[in-house]
Structures are given as C-alpha cells and as structure tokens.
Amino acid sequence: MVTDAAALLWTDGRYFVQAEDELSEDWTLMRSGAKDVPDVKKWLCAEEAGLAFTGAKVGIDPNVHSVSEARGLREALSACGIELMSVEENLVDLVWSDRPPFPKTPLRVHPMEYAGKSVAEKLENLREKMKENDAQKLVVSSLDDVMWLCNVRGGDAPCNPVTLSYVLVGENDASFYVDTDKATPEVVAHLAEANVTIKPYEDMAKDVYAAAQRGERLWMDVDKVSIAMLEQAEAGAAEAPKDAKKVKTESAPSAIKEGTCPVPIAKAVKNEAEMAGMVEAHLMDGAAMAEFWCAIERDVAEGRAIDEYEAGERVLACRAKQNGFFEESFPTIAGEGPHGAVVHYRASKKSARAIGKDSLLLCDSGGQYACGTTDVTRTVHFGTPTAHQKECYTRVLQGHIALDQMVFPVGTKGFVLDAFARSHLWANGLDYRHGTGHGVGAALNVHEGPQGISPRFGNMTPLMPGMILSNEPGYYEDGAFGIRIETLLQVKEAKTAHNFGDTGFLCFDVLTLIPIQTKLMDLSIMSEKEIAWVNAYHEKVWQQISPRVSGETKTWLERACAKISK
C-alpha cells in the first residue's frame, strides 16, 4: 500500500523476520494477524490514514485483483466515503525500468502415464458440471488449473511448471489462450485431439465479451477471476441484442454464473496414475536426500568448510542425478542457527552462514520430476544439541506424529485437524506462525489448493481420498534457531472397527521417505507409542530407499534408521 505520505507492506508470520531485515526505512511493516495490527481495509478507513470522507480515491490494477477481493475492498471503502477505482496502467510497471522480458519457454505435453486422464475425459466431466449449472462457458484462470486440464506443462515461473494462460470451455469445444510461440507442433496436435484450439493470450478478454454478447451464460469463480475479466463479461451481456439466446431461467436468472470453479477439486483428488507418479517421485527423492545428508554430515565431521548457499547447491545436484528431474519445486531453504528462524529464508553467497559441528540446520527443499512433485523439511544438529533444542524439536515431532496418526470422518475440514499438530507445543507455551499443511500438485505447483490444514476457519474444503498435503509443524526462536519437520501425506480410506452413521473414515499414509534425526529427540518426554512410530517410519524408509542407494550412503541410511528406545 502506497499513499502520498506512507508506504506499508502487509505480510503474515512466515515473513516477519525477513521483512524486518530487507525493508528499507521508507516502509512500515504491518504484521498480519498480530495484536492491534489492522488489515488493509481497516487501515485505509482509520483516522490516522487521513482518507476517510475526504473524497479520496484508492486505485487498483483490475487485472491482478480477484472479483471477491475487489468487492470486499470496495464495500469497506465505500462505507468510509472512499472510492475504489481501476487504473488503466499498473503504476509499478511504469517505474519498473529493468523488468525482464516474459519467458518464452515452450510448452510440453504431460504424458498420459502420469496424467491418468485425457484432456477429452477431463472436459467431458467439466461439461457435465456446466450443464448442472446452466452454463454455456466456463472460465478457467488459475495457471495450474489450466495446465492440469490441458495435460501440458510450462516454464514461465521458476519452480512451478506453468505458463501464463487461460482456458475458455464451451459446450462442444474449448480455447486455450497463450503466447502462441510457446505452442510446439506436438502440443497443438495433442490439444486438437480434444477439440481445443490455441489462441493468442490477449484474445481471452474479447472472447469473453463476445460470448456474453451472444447471450451465453459464463461460469466465473469470483475468488479466481480478475475483476477486469468479470467487467468484460458484464459489458458484453449489457450489449446483448434483445433477440439473443439469453439463458435466463428460474435456475439461471443472470448472464453470469458466479460459483466455485470445479477444476481445483478435480485436480486435488489424484487419480491412480498421478498417485503412482507421486510415489515414484518420493522414492527418487528419498535416495537423493539420503546422498545429500550423508555427504554433508561427513564433510562437517571432517571439518570441511561449507555454508548455507553451498548446501542448497548440493541439494539440487543430488536431485539432478535422478531420472526425470526438471528443477527444484521451490528455492531451497537452508537456514543455519538464527537463519533457521526465518521461515522462508533463502541464502545468498553474501548472507550464507557457515555450517559447523555446533550448527542446527533447517533444510526445506523439493523437486519437480516428470512423474511428481516433492517437498520435505528436516532439521539436524551436527554436534551436541542443547536440552532446550531437544525439547523444542521433540514437541514439534510429537505434533508431527499426532497429525500423521489421525483418523477422521469423511467430510472433515483441514482446520479441524490443525490443533492436533500444535497441542504438544501449546501445552508448553510454544507455537508457530504458519499453517500446518498445504496441498501439493502432481508434477505441478508445490503449493496447491483448495485443501489445507491451518487454523484459518475460512477453508471449508473437506479432505478427500487422493488428496496430498504436507505435515509440517515447527518452532522458531528469532535470532537463535528454527525447527521444522515436514513430510507429505496422502489421504486414504481408513479401516476402522466401527463406522458410525455409515459415514466412512479417512487417514493419512506417508509419501516422504527420509530419516528424521533421532539425536535431537528427547526420549524421556516421548511415549512408547511415539517411539514405536519413529521406529516403524524408519523401517519403512530403510526397506524402500536402501535398494536405491549404495556404499557410503547406504551405510549412513542404515545408521540414520537404527531403532531407538528409552
């Protein structure tokens, strides 16, 4: 938020420390969720902002704000006598003199052996939903939704295999809007099989306008579609001739159907081929990370100089040896000591801290493979941890185990489970400022909705069999250290002795197969069941990863997976 007198940045707890370090004195950090910190709407209407009832106008770029965001902001500001307006040119673009050009990475076909369903099958399922909602057109605007629907992958965003694009699904055909230079002959032929036509990216807005003008009813997700796109549809509908085939019935009273896009749920519930690919990706990832942890522990023990930046480079190098590896799923977070307390820290050559025998290192990393996507965090100590570090680590681990072992009724929302991951921390006056689990795509974005596990009550998406989520409780002491233990879980049907109300029950099954350091565990505060869980997990890691490694790495893996007891 920039006014003529102030510049403010709102961010959540994941970035408090980083923002404090990186923002200049010209900026004010607004810690979202902190006590007495207003959100953007409340701040704009507050007396100290000096905007309320003065005839002030607040400008937004309508192309980058969703309909729901813009409406919520407009309603709040209007009550304070402030007008929300759209600006024709993004003001940041006008001052961004060294902006790099848009990427030109070609699209690639995502093979059926990993996709599991053809584009034609996916479109057929969507069209059934469209019929149920009296819609003749469906706007698909989220980039990972577009990639999944079209069984293609791109390279416009580092770490996320997506391309700037839209899809407009019709009753019998569909259009894929993209920079046409990125469409290889293979991609063109692949999409043509499902009667999908490739069009220039900039044609999307005018085609939405034209469809509305013809009287076709457009389905738009107000949480995903930009306010600019909705305005195009509204303008087209307003200009529709009186004799246009308008779909205005009792069930479809307007030219625009506002509702949740059906693609995200379809994408979140992995089919058998997608899940098989994710399993294979995690087997390869387990081998790569075993090699990494073996090498870095050896080098630190031998006194070899290594820092956070080099650790990140070596993580990438280990993964790059695996078949079908494309790139990282996000830039590696390797934080030693106080840097580990920065939730989304990224080391540079300048900022990198040395890793030594007294170091506590948090390493969060992941890979994009042809068959799947990974995301894992392990926290290790290379020497003798303090009693406090062991206690904090163990409380995080206990929350991790508690969530992993959950059995819950069909229909349960993610926020219901969040407290189980925090309970051991809470009981000892500890906590963390981020969600416990996010959805993960299959050879797609490492952060995927709509599923999630967090304290935020607003996400009412139930967890379903086939969904994949992270399990990543943590604890962070500013200026001292950070701890996080993260594995990926798949949601599965649970076998229970009873079935109350014939509802069915669900559970989790672990995908990530990388040892959890036992040296940091305080066994005196762990239950026998928790110790048994650690041993069972490590036995699974050993059985599935040991055939994929050899030599020094296999020896390290055996030691890391050794049974523990009180």
C-alpha positions in Angstrom: 0.0 0.0 0.0 1.5 3.3 -1.1 -0.1 6.7 -0.3 1.3 10.2 -0.7 2.5 10.0 2.9 3.2 6.3 3.7 4.4 3.0 2.3 3.2 -0.1 4.0 3.7 -3.8 3.5 1.3 -6.4 5.0 2.6 -9.9 5.4 1.9 -12.9 7.6 4.1 -14.6 10.2 6.2 -16.5 7.7 7.9 -13.3 6.6 8.1 -11.1 9.7 11.8 -11.6 10.3 12.7 -11.5 6.6 10.7 -8.3 6.0 12.3 -6.6 9.0 15.7 -7.4 7.5 15.0 -6.5 3.9 12.6 -3.5 4.0 14.2 0.0 3.9 13.3 2.7 6.4 10.8 4.1 3.9 8.5 1.2 4.6 6.3 0.3 7.5 5.9 -3.4 8.2 2.3 -4.5 9.0 2.3 -7.9 10.8 -0.9 -9.5 9.6 -2.7 -11.3 12.4 -0.7 -9.6 15.2 -2.5 -7.8 18.0 -3.6 -4.3 17.2 -2.5 -4.5 13.6 -5.4 -3.6 11.2 -5.8 -5.2 7.8 -5.6 -3.1 4.6 -9.3 -2.2 4.6 -9.4 -1.1 8.3 -6.2 0.9 7.9 -7.5 2.8 4.9 -10.6 3.8 6.8 -8.8 4.6 10.0 -8.4 8.2 11.2 -4.6 8.1 11.0 -4.7 7.3 7.3 -6.4 10.6 6.6 -8.5 9.3 3.7 -12.0 8.8 5.1 -14.7 11.2 4.0 -12.2 13.4 2.1 -13.2 12.4 -1.4 -10.1 10.2 -1.6 -9.7 7.6 -4.3 -7.9 4.3 -4.0 -6.6 2.8 -7.2 -6.1 -0.9 -8.0 -5.0 -2.8 -11.1 -8.2 -4.7 -12.1 -6.1 -7.4 -13.8 -4.4 -8.6 -10.6 -7.2 -8.4 -8.1 -9.9 -11.1 -7.9 -13.5 -10.2 -8.0 -14.0 -11.1 -4.4 -11.0 -9.1 -3.3 -12.1 -6.0 -5.2 -15.7 -6.3 -4.0 -14.7 -6.7 -0.3 -12.4 -3.7 -0.6 -15.0 -1.5 -2.4 -17.6 -2.3 0.2 -15.4 -1.4 3.1 -14.1 1.8 1.5 -17.5 2.9 0.3 -18.7 2.9 3.9 -15.9 5.3 4.7 -16.6 7.6 1.8 -13.6 6.4 -0.2 -14.0 5.5 -3.9 -12.3 2.4 -5.3 -11.2 2.8 -8.9 -9.4 0.8 -11.5 -6.2 2.2 -13.1 -5.6 1.7 -16.7 -1.9 1.2 -16.3 -0.2 -0.6 -13.4 1.9 2.1 -11.7 4.5 -0.4 -10.7 5.0 -1.3 -14.3 5.7 2.4 -15.1 8.6 2.6 -12.6 10.0 -0.9 -13.2 12.6 0.1 -15.7 14.7 -3.1 -15.6 11.8 -5.6 -15.8 12.9 -8.7 -17.6 11.0 -9.9 -20.7 8.3 -12.5 -20.4 9.7 -16.1 -20.7 9.4 -17.9 -24.0 9.9 -21.5 -22.7 7.9 -23.9 -24.9 5.0 -25.9 -23.5 5.4 -29.7 -23.2 2.9 -32.4 -23.2 2.4 -34.1 -19.8 2.3 -37.9 -20.7 -0.8 -40.0 -20.1 1.2 -42.4 -18.0 1.5 -39.6 -15.4 -1.7 -37.7 -16.2 -4.0 -40.7 -15.9 -6.9 -39.0 -17.7 -7.1 -37.5 -21.2 -8.0 -33.9 -21.9 -11.2 -35.1 -23.5 -12.2 -37.0 -20.4 -11.5 -34.0 -18.2 -13.5 -31.7 -20.5 -16.4 -34.2 -20.5 -16.6 -34.2 -16.7 -16.5 -30.4 -16.7 -19.3 -30.1 -19.2 -21.5 -32.3 -17.0 -20.9 -29.8 -14.2 -21.7 -26.9 -16.6 -25.0 -28.5 -17.6 -25.9 -28.9 -14.0 -25.3 -25.1 -13.5 -26.9 -23.9 -16.8 -23.6 -22.5 -18.1 -22.5 -22.5 -21.7 -19.0 -21.3 -21.0 -16.6 -21.9 -18.1 -13.6 -19.5 -17.4 -10.5 -21.3 -16.1 -8.0 -18.7 -15.0 -5.6 -20.3 -12.4 -2.4 -21.3 -14.2 -2.1 -24.7 -12.5 -5.7 -25.5 -13.3 -5.1 -24.7 -16.9 -2.0 -26.9 -17.1 -3.8 -29.8 -15.4 -6.9 -29.5 -17.6 -4.9 -29.4 -20.8 -2.3 -32.1 -19.7 0.6 -29.7 -20.5 3.4 -28.1 -18.5 5.2 -24.8 -19.0 8.2 -22.8 -17.8 7.1 -19.2 -17.2 7.5 -19.4 -13.4 10.7 -20.7 -11.7 9.9 -24.0 -9.8 6.3 -24.1 -10.9 5.7 -25.8 -14.4 3.0 -23.3 -15.5 2.6 -20.9 -18.4 0.7 -17.6 -18.5 -2.6 -18.8 -20.0 -6.4 -19.1 -19.8 -8.9 -21.7 -20.9 -12.5 -21.0 -22.0 -14.5 -24.2 -22.0 -17.5 -24.4 -24.3 -20.3 -27.0 -24.7 -18.6 -28.7 -27.6 -15.2 -27.0 -27.8 -12.6 -25.1 -25.8 -10.0 -22.4 -26.4 -6.5 -22.3 -24.8 -5.2 -18.7 -24.6 -1.4 -18.5 -24.5 1.6 -16.9 -26.2 1.3 -19.0 -29.4 5.1 -19.0 -29.8 5.2 -21.5 -26.9 2.9 -24.0 -28.6 5.0 -26.7 -30.3 3.5 -28.8 -33.1 3.3 -31.7 -30.5 1.2 -29.5 -28.1 -1.0 -28.3 -31.0 -1.7 -31.8 -32.1 -2.2 -33.0 -28.5 -4.9 -30.4 -27.8 -6.6 -30.7 -31.2 -7.4 -34.3 -30.2 -9.8 -32.9 -27.6 -11.1 -30.1 -29.9 -9.1 -27.5 -28.0 -8.0 -24.5 -30.2 -4.9 -22.5 -29.3 -5.4 -18.7 -29.4 -3.4 -15.6 -28.6 -3.4 -14.8 -24.9 -4.7 -11.3 -25.4 -7.8 -12.7 -27.2 -9.3 -14.0 -24.0 -10.9 -10.8 -22.8 -12.6 -10.1 -26.1 -13.8 -13.7 -26.5 -15.4 -13.5 -23.0 -17.1 -10.2 -24.1 -18.3 -11.8 -27.3 -19.7 -14.9 -25.6 -21.7 -12.8 -23.2 -22.8 -10.6 -26.0 -24.2 -13.7 -27.8 -26.3 -14.4 -24.7 -24.2 -17.3 -23.5 -24.1 -17.8 -19.7 -20.5 -17.7 -18.4 -19.4 -19.5 -15.2 -16.8 -17.5 -13.3 -15.1 -18.2 -10.0 -15.1 -14.8 -8.2 -12.2 -15.9 -6.0 -10.0 -16.7 -9.0 -11.2 -14.5 -11.9 -9.9 -10.9 -12.1 -12.4 -8.0 -11.7 -11.3 -6.9 -15.2 -12.4 -10.2 -16.7 -15.8 -10.0 -14.9 -16.3 -6.5 -16.2 -15.7 -7.7 -19.7 -18.4 -10.3 -19.3 -20.8 -7.8 -17.8 -20.2 -5.3 -20.6 -20.8 -8.0 -23.2 -24.1 -9.1 -21.5 -25.3 -5.5 -21.3 -24.8 -5.2 -25.1 -26.5 -8.4 -26.0 -29.3 -7.8 -28.5 -32.9 -8.4 -27.3 -33.3 -11.4 -29.6 -30.0 -13.1 -28.3 -30.3 -16.5 -26.9 -30.2 -15.5 -23.3 -30.2 -18.2 -20.7 -32.4 -16.7 -18.0 -34.5 -19.3 -16.3 -35.6 -19.8 -12.8 -32.3 -21.8 -12.2 -30.2 -19.4 -14.2 -31.5 -15.8 -13.7 -28.4 -14.0 -14.9 -25.9 -13.9 -17.7 -23.1 -14.8 -15.3 -22.9 -17.8 -13.0 -20.8 -17.0 -10.0 -19.5 -20.1 -8.3 -16.5 -22.2 -7.3 -14.7 -23.5 -10.3 -14.9 -27.3 -10.4 -11.3 -27.8 -11.7 -9.3 -27.3 -8.4 -11.1 -30.2 -6.6 -10.8 -32.4 -9.6 -7.1 -31.6 -9.7 -6.6 -32.0 -5.9 -8.0 -35.6 -5.9 -5.3 -37.5 -7.6 -6.1 -40.5 -9.8 -4.2 -43.8 -9.7 -1.7 -42.7 -12.3 -1.0 -39.4 -10.6 -0.6 -41.0 -7.2 1.7 -43.7 -8.6 3.9 -41.0 -10.1 4.0 -39.2 -6.8 5.1 -42.4 -5.0 7.9 -42.9 -7.5 9.0 -39.2 -7.2 9.3 -39.6 -3.5 11.3 -42.8 -3.8 13.8 -41.0 -6.1 13.7 -38.0 -3.7 14.5 -40.3 -0.8 17.6 -41.6 -2.5 18.7 -38.1 -3.5 18.3 -36.7 0.0 20.0 -39.7 1.6 23.0 -38.9 -0.6 22.9 -35.3 0.4 22.6 -35.8 4.2 25.3 -38.5 4.1 27.7 -36.2 2.3 27.1 -33.0 4.3 27.3 -34.8 7.7 30.6 -36.4 6.6 32.1 -33.1 5.4 31.1 -31.2 8.6 32.6 -34.0 10.7 35.8 -33.8 8.8 36.0 -30.1 9.2 35.4 -29.1 5.6 34.2 -25.6 5.1 30.6 -25.5 3.9 27.9 -22.8 4.1 24.1 -22.5 3.6 24.4 -21.5 -0.1 26.6 -24.4 -0.9 24.2 -26.7 0.9 21.4 -25.6 -1.3 23.5 -26.1 -4.4 24.4 -29.7 -3.3 20.7 -30.5 -2.6 20.0 -29.5 -6.3 22.9 -31.5 -7.6 21.8 -34.7 -5.7 18.3 -34.4 -7.1 19.6 -33.7 -10.6 21.0 -37.3 -10.8 17.5 -38.8 -10.6 15.6 -39.8 -13.8 13.0 -37.3 -14.9 14.2 -34.4 -12.7 13.4 -31.0 -14.2 14.0 -28.4 -11.4 13.5 -27.5 -7.8 9.9 -27.2 -6.7 11.0 -24.1 -4.8 14.3 -22.5 -3.9 15.9 -24.5 -1.1 15.6 -23.1 2.4 18.9 -23.9 4.2 19.0 -21.9 7.4 21.7 -22.4 10.0 21.2 -21.2 13.5 19.3 -17.8 13.5 18.6 -18.1 9.8 16.5 -21.2 10.5 14.1 -18.9 12.4 13.3 -17.1 9.1 10.5 -19.4 7.8 11.1 -18.8 4.1 14.8 -17.8 4.3 16.9 -18.0 1.1 20.6 -18.0 1.3 22.8 -15.9 -1.0 26.6 -16.0 -1.3 26.7 -12.8 0.7 24.3 -13.9 3.5 25.3 -17.5 3.8 26.3 -18.7 7.3 28.9 -21.4 7.8 27.7 -24.8 8.8 29.9 -26.5 11.5 29.9 -29.0 14.3 27.8 -26.8 16.6 25.2 -26.0 13.9 21.5 -26.6 13.9 20.4 -26.6 10.3 16.9 -26.4 8.9 16.7 -27.6 5.3 13.4 -27.3 3.4 13.6 -28.4 -0.3 11.8 -30.2 -3.0 12.0 -31.4 -6.6 9.9 -31.3 -9.8 10.1 -34.6 -11.6 8.3 -35.8 -14.7 6.2 -38.0 -12.5 5.6 -35.9 -9.4 6.4 -33.1 -7.0 8.2 -33.3 -3.6 8.6 -31.1 -0.6 10.5 -32.1 2.6 12.0 -30.4 5.6 14.5 -32.0 8.0 16.2 -30.3 10.9 19.6 -31.7 12.0 22.3 -30.9 14.6 25.8 -31.7 13.6 27.2 -31.9 17.2 25.6 -31.9 20.6 22.2 -30.2 20.8 21.2 -28.3 24.0 18.5 -29.6 26.2 16.2 -26.7 25.1 16.8 -27.5 21.4 15.9 -31.2 22.1 12.8 -30.3 24.0 11.6 -27.9 21.2 12.4 -30.4 18.5 10.6 -33.2 20.3 7.5 -31.1 20.8 7.4 -30.4 17.1 7.9 -34.2 16.4 5.1 -35.1 18.7 2.8 -32.8 16.8 4.0 -34.3 13.5 3.3 -37.8 14.7 -0.1 -36.8 16.1 -1.3 -35.5 12.8 0.2 -38.4 10.9 -1.8 -40.9 13.0 -5.1 -39.1 12.8 -8.3 -41.0 11.8 -11.2 -38.7 11.0 -14.7 -38.9 9.5 -15.4 -38.3 5.8 -16.2 -34.6 5.3 -13.7 -33.3 7.9 -12.2 -29.9 7.1 -8.4 -29.3 7.4 -8.8 -26.7 10.2 -10.3 -29.3 12.5 -7.0 -31.2 12.5 -4.6 -28.3 12.9 -4.8 -28.2 16.7 -3.5 -31.8 16.9 -0.2 -30.8 15.4 0.1 -27.9 17.8 -1.2 -29.4 21.0 2.2 -30.5 22.4 3.7 -27.1 21.6 0.7 -25.3 23.1 1.0 -27.4 26.3 4.4 -26.0 26.8 3.7 -22.4 25.8 5.1 -22.8 22.2 3.6 -22.3 18.8 4.4 -21.4 15.1 3.0 -18.7 12.8 2.2 -20.7 9.7 -0.2 -23.3 8.6 0.4 -27.0 9.3 -0.2 -28.3 5.9 -0.8 -27.2 2.3 -1.9 -29.2 -0.8 0.6 -30.4 -3.3 0.2 -30.9 -7.0 1.2 -33.9 -9.1 4.1 -32.7 -11.2 2.6 -29.3 -10.7 2.7 -26.5 -8.1 4.2 -27.4 -4.8 1.5 -25.3 -3.1 -1.9 -26.3 -4.3 -5.4 -25.6 -3.1 -8.1 -25.8 -2.1 -7.2 -28.4 0.5 -5.1 -27.3 3.5 -4.5 -27.7 7.3 -4.3 -24.5 9.2 -6.1 -22.6 12.0 -7.9 -20.4 9.4 -11.6 -21.2 9.7 -12.4 -19.9 6.2 -11.2 -23.0 4.3 -14.3 -25.3 4.3 -12.9 -27.8 1.7 -13.2 -31.3 3.2 -10.2 -33.7 3.0 -10.9 -36.4 0.4 -9.1 -39.7 -0.6 -6.5 -38.9 -3.2 -5.6 -35.5 -1.8 -2.0 -34.8 -0.9 -1.0 -32.5 1.9 2.1 -31.5 3.9 2.6 -32.2 7.6 4.9 -29.5 8.8 4.7 -28.2 12.3 7.6 -26.1 13.5 9.1 -23.9 16.2 11.2 -20.7 15.6 13.1 -18.6 18.1 14.0 -15.3 16.5 17.8 -14.7 16.4 18.5 -18.3 17.7 17.3 -21.3 15.7 14.4 -22.8 13.7 12.9 -26.3 13.7 10.5 -27.8 11.2 9.7 -31.4 10.3 7.8 -31.9 7.1 6.6 -34.9 5.2 3.9 -35.3 2.5 0.8 -37.4 3.2 -1.8 -38.8 1.0 -5.4 -39.1 2.2 -6.7 -42.7 2.2 -9.8 -44.6 3.4 -9.3 -45.9 6.9 -10.2 -49.4 8.1 -12.0 -48.9 11.4 -13.7 -51.4 13.8 -16.9 -49.4 13.5 -18.5 -47.0 11.1 -20.7 -44.5 13.0 -23.5 -43.2 10.9 -22.2 -45.1 7.9 -20.1 -42.0 7.1 -16.8 -43.7 6.5 -13.4 -42.6 7.9 -10.1 -41.4 6.5 -6.5 -41.5 7.5 -3.1 -40.5 6.2 -0.3 -42.5 4.5 3.2 -41.1 4.3 4.9 -40.4 1.0 8.1 -38.8 2.1 10.8 -41.4 2.9 13.8 -39.5 4.5 15.1 -40.2 8.1 14.2 -37.9 10.9 17.2 -37.2 13.1 17.0 -39.2 16.3 19.9 -37.3 18.1 17.6 -34.3 18.5 14.8 -36.4 20.2 14.4 -36.2 24.0 13.2 -39.8 24.5 12.3 -39.0 28.2 9.3 -37.0 27.1 8.2 -39.3 24.4 5.6 -42.0 24.8 6.3 -45.6 23.9 3.8 -45.3 21.0 5.6 -42.2 19.7 8.9 -44.1 19.8 7.3 -47.0 18.1 6.0 -44.7 15.3 9.6 -43.4 14.8 10.9 -46.9 14.5 8.2 -48.0 12.1 8.7 -45.0 9.9 12.4 -45.6 9.8 11.9 -49.3 9.0 9.7 -48.2 6.0 12.4 -45.7 4.9 15.1 -48.4 5.1 13.0 -51.0 3.2 12.1 -48.7 0.3 15.2 -46.5 0.0 18.1 -48.8 0.8 17.7 -50.7 -2.6 18.2 -47.4 -4.4 21.5 -46.3 -2.7 24.8 -48.0 -2.1 28.2 -47.6 -0.5 28.7 -44.8 2.0 25.1 -43.5 1.5 23.7 -46.9 2.3 25.8 -47.2 5.5 24.6 -43.7 6.5 21.0 -44.7 5.9 21.3 -47.8 8.0 22.7 -45.7 10.9 20.0 -43.0 10.5 17.2 -45.6 10.5 18.5 -47.5 13.5 15.9 -48.3 16.2 15.7 -46.2 19.3 14.4 -47.0 22.8 14.3 -45.3 26.2 
